[in-house]
């Protein structure tokens, strides 16, 4: 039975949870995911049918104007994660753990991850990982923190790599990614996010991502990782036509940028022409 809103008594949608993702993966139901960074946008995306949100450290780029994801900090990420939750209370909200929040020590990583669940009100936390993070993923999982292991292209390594690049394009690199995916699942990762890899590599990861005990499919979310992934995520500003540039795997579905530009132009003209509040406005002096 659907929950009811305590304030209005109107029926609410069932809450989307990790169990929902597993069901979708098991039944082959594809799910669409978008990044989101504020309550207002979350509310409208929910109304449009989006049920899974990533509060990405891409906010450092698309919200704060930086040239990478690295400047996103814990307090900022906690605030916007909670904001998305308030805007879409029944959605599944995945929080990005920002650069520096989990690399210093495992103790600090566990504290920060738990803060995303308690303060940020997230359902899942996402970490950019390779095999060296296996013990951390296992520790977080044992602590009750649902972890999404982000493999493939990892934007937080942009300085170390000297730029962004696709991953898994050689047989050796592809094999390493598949092995890493298996390792993360064995360590308890609740889901995988695979970024910027060839479609055949994405398929190999999906085929390999099964629970070691039950054999159930572990949800795999692609970000430019081919058609086989259970779900797909892209940056909101890219798909809505708000970016001046977007990755080649993004197919824009709207022209929101042009709509905002046009609306802004109409507002400017209304003010400049004197039409705005020319009748004196809605407020009158009291007698």
N, C-alpha and C positions, 0 to 999 in steps of 0.2 A: 504494500500500500504506500502511496506517495505521502511524504511528510506534508504537513500544513504549516503555513506561515503563522507564527504566534501573533503577529500584529494584525493580519488581515483575514486569517482563516481560509485563504485561497490555497488550492492545491499547489504544491511545488514539485518540480521534477525530481526524480531520484538522484541522489548524489552519485557522481562519477568517481570511482575509486580504482585502486590498483587491481582489484578483483574484476572490475569492468574491463580494463585493458587486457587482462588475461583471457577473459571470455571472448573478447573480440579477436584476439590472436588465435585462440583455439578454433573459433568458428569461421575464420577467414574474412572477418568484417573489417575493411580498411577504415582507419580513422584519420581525420584531418586535425592538425595541430598548428597553432600560430604562436609566435612570441607576443607578449603583451606586457605593458609597463604601468598601467593606471586603471583605476576603477571604472571610469566612464567608458573607455574603449572596451574593457572586459565585458561590461554590460551589453554593449551593442554587438560584440562578437558572439556572445552567448545567444542573443536573439537571432543571430544569423546562422546558428547551428553548430558553432565551434564548442566542443565539450572538453578539450584538453589544451592547456595553456603552458607555455614555457616562459617564465620570467627570466629572460636571458641577460647575461652580462653584456650582450650587444647594446643594452641601454647606454653603456658608456659612449658608444658611437652614435646611435640614432637619437638619443635623448640629450646627452651631455655634449656631444660634438667632438669627441676625441677621435683619434685615428686608429684606435684599437680597442679591444675589450678590457685591457689591463687596468685602466684607472677606476673601474667599478669597485666600490668598497663595501664592506659588510653592512654598515648602518644603512647606506643607501639601498642596497639590495634587499635588506630585511623590510624596509619601509614600502618599497614598491611591490614586493611579493604580497604583503598583507593588503595592500591597496587592490591588487588584482583579485584576491580572495573576497574582499568586500564587494567588488563589482560583480563577481560571478560566484556566489557562495556554494553552488552545487557542482561547479566544474572541478576537474582534476588539475591541480596546480603543481607544476614542477619548477623548482627553484635552482638557478645556477649558483654554484659555489664559486665566488670570484677568485681571481688570481691572488695568491697569498693567504687564502683562508684555510687551506688544507695541506699546503706543502711544507710548512715549518715543522710541525710535529703532529703525530697521530692524536695526542691528547687535545691539542688545539683544534684539530680537524673535527673531532667528535663533538666538542663544545659548540663549534660554529654550525655544524650540521644539525644538532639538536635545536639550536636557536632558530633555524629556518622552520622547524616543525612547531615550536612553541610560540615564537614571536611573529614569524612570517606566515604562519598558518598554512604552510605548504604540505602537500601530500608526499612528495618525492624530492630528493636532492640529486643534482647532477654534478659529476666530477669528470674532468678531462683526464684520462688515464692511459698508462701503458702497463706492462707486466709488473713494473716496480711498485705499483699501487695495490697489489693484490692483498697484502696484509691489512691495509687500511680499509679496503672494501669489505673484507671479511669481518673486521672489528666493528665497523659501522652496522653491518647487517646483523651481527650478534647483539648489538645494542638496540636493535629495533628501528633503525633508520633505513627506510627503503632507498636504495642507491640506484641511480641510472649511470651506467658506465659509458662515458662518451669516448669513442675510439675513432680512428681514421684521421682526418684533418683536425688538428686541435688548435684553435685560434689563440689560446693562451701561450703557445710556444712561438708566437710570431717573431719575437726578438731573437730567440735562439735559432729559428729557421731562416731568419732574414726576410721574412715575408710569408704570405699565405700560399699553400700549395695543396693539390689533390694528394690522395694517399692510395696505397695498394695498387699501383699501376704496373708493378713488376710481379712476377710469380713469387719471388722471395718475400716482398713486402705484403702481398696478399696473404701468404701463408702465415706470416707473423700476426696479421690482423685477425685471422680466423682463430689462431691459437690464443690470442689475447681475449677474444670474445668468449671462448670456451673457459678460460681461466677465470674471467670475471663472473661468469655464471656459476662456476664451481665455488667461488668465494661468496656467493649469495647475492649478486647483483639482481635487482628486481626487474630491470629492463636494460636495454642497450640503446644508445643513440650513435648512429654511424654517419659520419659527415664526409662528403666529397670523395666517394670511391666509385670505381666502375660498377655497373649494374651486376655483372657476374660475381663480383666480390661481395656485393650486398646480399646476393642470393646464397652464397656459400656461408655467410655469417648467419642468415636466417635459418638455414638448414642445420647449422651447428648449435644454435641457441636453444637448447632444450634442457629442462631441469634434470640434474644428474640422477635424481631418485624417482621422480614421477614420469619423466619423459615428456612432460607438458611443454608447449612452446613458451619461451620467454619472449615478451614483446620486444620487437626491434623497430625503432623509429629511425627513418631515414631523413637525412638532410642532404639531398643530392646523392643518394645511394642506390638508385635504381628502383624499379617498380615492385620488387618482391617484398619490400619491407611492410610490416603490418600497419604502420602509420607514417605520415610524412609531416615534417615541420619546416617552415621557412620564416624569415623575418617579416613581421607585419608590414613594415614600411616598404619592403620590396614588392610584396604581392599586391599591395594597395596602390602602387604607382606613386609613392611618396619619395622614392629614392632617385637620385640622379644616375646611379649605377646599381646594378644588382647582379648576383652570381648567375652563370649561364643556366643553372638548373631551376631557376625561378621563372614561373609563367605568371606575369601580372594579371590579375583578374578585375582590376578597377583602375580608375583614373582620379583617385581622391586628391592627389596633388593639384591637378588642374581645377578640380571643383573648389578646393580651398583658395586657390589663386583667384578664381572668378568671384567667389563670395567676398574675398578681401577687397577686390577691386570695386565691387558694388558698394561696399561700406565706405570706402574712401571717397567715392564719387558722391554718395549721399551726404556726407559731412561737408565736403568741399562746396557742393552746390547750395547748401543752406536748407535742403529739404528735411534734414534730420531735426525733429522736434520743432518744426516751423510753426506749429499751432500752439506752442507754449509748453507742451509736455503733459504728462498724466497727473501731475501733482498741482493742487490749488491751495492758495492761502486759506487758512481757517478764518471764519467770520469773526 
